[in-house]
Amino acid sequence: MTDICSLIDAARGNIKSDLVIKNIKIINVFSQEIEMGDIAIHKGKIVGIGEYDGEEEINGTGMYASPGLIDSHVHVESSMTTPPYFTRELFKKGITTVIADPHEIANVMGSEGIKFMINQLEQCVIDIYYMLPSCVPATPFEDSGALLMANDLREFRSHKNILGLGEVMDVPSVLSCKEDMIKKLKDFEEYIIDGHAPLLSGQDLNAYVVAGVKTDHECSNVEEALEKIKRGVYILIREGSAAKNLEELIPAVTALNFDRFLFCTDDKHADDIILEGSIDNLVRKAIALGLDPVMALTIASLNAAKAYNLNSVGAIAPGYKADLLLFNDINKLNVEYVIKNGSIGHIKDQKVNSFINMKKTNIYNNSMNIESISTEQLNVKAEGSTVNVIDVTQGSLITKHLTCSFKEKNGFVEKVYSPDVLKIAIFERHKRTCNYFVGYIKGLGIKNCAIAQTIAHDSHNIVVVGEKEEDMAIAVNTLIKVGGGIVITEEGNVVGTLELPIGGLMKESPVEEVAAELKLLRTILKKFNNKEDNDIFLTLSFMSLPVIPYIKITSRGLFNYNKFEFMNLFNE
Amino acid sequence: MTDICSLIDAARGNIKSDLVIKNIKIINVFSQEIEMGDIAIHKGKIVGIGEYDGEEEINGTGMYASPGLIDSHVHVESSMTTPPYFTRELFKKGITTVIADPHEIANVMGSEGIKFMINQLEQCVIDIYYMLPSCVPATPFEDSGALLMANDLREFRSHKNILGLGEVMDVPSVLSCKEDMIKKLKDFEEYIIDGHAPLLSGQDLNAYVVAGVKTDHECSNVEEALEKIKRGVYILIREGSAAKNLEELIPAVTALNFDRFLFCTDDKHADDIILEGSIDNLVRKAIALGLDPVMALTIASLNAAKAYNLNSVGAIAPGYKADLLLFNDINKLNVEYVIKNGSIGHIKDQKVNSFINMKKTNIYNNSMNIESISTEQLNVKAEGSTVNVIDVTQGSLITKHLTCSFKEKNGFVEKVYSPDVLKIAIFERHKRTCNYFVGYIKGLGIKNCAIAQTIAHDSHNIVVVGEKEEDMAIAVNTLIKVGGGIVITEEGNVVGTLELPIGGLMKESPVEEVAAELKLLRTILKKFNNKEDNDIFLTLSFMSLPVIPYIKITSRGLFNYNKFEFMNLFNE
């Protein structure tokens, strides 16, 4: 009871507020105006706008105050850091709330992975809410580390940081009413259910929405976004490391429909977070593309809060959590201060983000459940007359299908007759099934080296590419030894390593450090890479995801997306 | 599980939908457009927009379809009918959801009154959700039938039709942190809390909002509405029998802020509902005042649904409840069909609103806990030199203060020296306290008769006015005998009666019949009334509400709003 009373007293000016930001330009997400005034903050909450005195005061003259930004859909794992480190970097950018789907770690560790991510929350400096992974594995054609059924998810529902069911990528299972999928949808019908349905339209879209899906972050054109909006779906405009839809979608946003849009990053690597930022990057870009700044900041705050029923954040108004960012230039969003629950972080002075006293986790090195491999395993037995090759499309996750002739030697393929073709292999690493499959990939643009990594959506087995079997085997075996991450080998030597000991996906280091390590790997790789702006690690990480067209590879074989089934490596 | 599956199958066109409205102009509240298409409805839900075939079909050619309308704040009791009858009339107007505050009956019957209103829900043809009365009685200066403390409300919280705490009218108790008020606010901090704060502004508004209040339906000017919007308050634009704010507030609504507005009626009498309608009336008027029709219909549907977390209503989109109205003229909203949970009501053909099998209630005649009064009780002992008189302002609930000299006879006031002055008295009728008070009122414009009624906000004691004490006493005693309502007497005879046996506020009759009875009373009253358009019953019903300026009367004395305390009837 004293709680409310002291807030009331502070709001009325009967007592001094803990903190007052004096004379600042306030982004009012309700009236879509910029309002001058003081912001009074008491006991972590905004208590008033007007004229106030505070125990502590910030002179806001010349600055703007915006509600803290919200990333409405992100996989923290893609930053390669754990939630506590991830949130420390996002805090600096003015992101104060994140809605995350831990489906990467869940594919490796199942429920234990989700529990790990939940346990990490107490060390986070911004609020993370989770959506429970709905599709682990993404398809039945993969060897994931876990299978999450409706019953597995149910136990997490009541946790206060769980908002609902994560992106329902398996659209065919919804449309064909697969039993366990329907169970999951039913279990979460009173919650938010996130969608993932690129280009879904017409009656199938109606069916997908009637099943309970409320959001979509896969729109790639205006028409698609507008159709989904008409059907009541919130559109999460995405700008991540790989998928970038902002420029394409901004023309869809109008004064009359902007409340149906949100911003998200989905997957963003450590180095891109450092370089570009997160949701702040979307706001800047949107403004540069002509969107009204107040509207852009509203999309980045209140809209996400409303769509996910986070009623206490997203606005600078009495009763809201004191989550704000202060900046000088509304086009640049150059953050001066970030205030979280009423506590000040002075970004310019770096008075934030103490990593002191952070508890380390104890789940290292247990995700590489695989024995060392031999060079011989990478030999491919020759059959038929031509071989099917994955043809990489530059700057896209979509691949094409190529057929090549090859040279045989002693019953094995010695050489594929096409330039820039490498071997690619996937090794199952979760359950010692010894499943693996070796194929061919064209267009990565690297030579004289091998790369192995445990980031391989969504099952995150080991993906390895290279020219020489020996380099490939060393890369894989080194990766197994270090507990996952990325390894580059050249002529029998390891020339680069990024260790990601937590599930082979994350490490407990500041985002900046991981970004520096990644940068080093990229520098090393330049020697072997003849293409500019070619993010090989990213491209590799999507070669084993069967839900993306057209030819992919899993530990069980070569996959044909169009037929949605495995295909032979060779043709008669 | 079959549920979702059959909806998915219908949405995909694999099976015929139960009902399809073919080729209709659809009000799309998400895109703010009018969209052509078929609406497919299955198992009470909208499953798709597009091209569909139905087991039953309505030819929508030339018609519009809007989401069912929502009254965001209403006291059902003001219709003088019980919820089942009230909903049958509103259904015809296209209102399919109502958010009601049963504080009239709660002032008479306390928790029993709330239970009664909840029990009535099963016989309602549209959805009613309740906000729990927060201020019973409205002030401590009244003799209400009940006192509702925080503990009394708590038991109702978990009922699925309870959305939160009803209008917090007692603003001073909030601002001064009165213990039980703070308890109520705390109990409902995870729910919606409705406000009622005319002209509250600045720091006091901040404090009121920080206490948890989310809505306000008392705005009477644009500036007030815009300030409240900036502080995060939803503005319920009201157009009832007494208070009409639509015309004043419409200029506040813009493309950028319209999602912060809702429509409500608050208090609307049976005859006004028949004559004008309900929320449909607000939509029509708003359009006539220049508001975009799609925006007006969005305010009347989706906005209310969102503000009150009613996630399954308010839009024509997959997964939403099939609550819609079909009409030919978007300016007139002449309803042809109303569809509720997928069931069709053909309004023009009157194929609706069966009153058959409606269970009668058993709480009649128990609300008049008062003995017959005597004529002598209405005599006023003379004191001092002048008497304080309530001066009615035509067409307003606000009264003025008038001081008049008087003629004394045998120690009693025989005559007040001013034209058009009547006696007014309030008799407590809930708990046999024998509390009553007699004063004077000027400006009602009636003579040669007496009127007594049990509709007297908010405590609903007996209010009686008249020229002759005998007529007044007969009116009061007749009212007691019939169990409440309205009684008119003339020269010792009862000349008009409207019985409202449920709490002295409602009866179990169709709204149309109550409207006809009211009309008859008004016709009778014309003989005694020299003013046109003067709703005496309405004016009388607000003479005992101390929270409205400036001079009011309760069963305990004459009340001065400015000083917020009782005043003497006489002056020295």
Interface residues (C-beta under 8 A of the other chain):
Chain A: M1 D3 I4 C5 L7 I8 D9 A11 R12 G13 N28 F30 S31 Q32 E33 E35 A40 K45 V47 G48 I49 G50 V174 L175 C177 E179 I182 K183 L185 K186 G202 Q203 D204 N206 A207 V209 V210 A211 G212 L226 I229 K230 R231 G232 A255 L256 N257 D259 R260 K306 N309 A315 A317 P318 G319 Y320
Chain B: M1 D3 I4 C5 L7 I8 D9 A11 R12 G13 N28 F30 S31 Q32 E33 E35 A40 K45 V47 G48 I49 G50 V174 L175 C177 E179 I182 K183 L185 K186 G202 Q203 D204 N206 A207 V209 V210 A211 G212 L226 I229 K230 R231 G232 A255 L256 N257 D259 R260 K306 N309 A315 A317 P318 G319 Y320
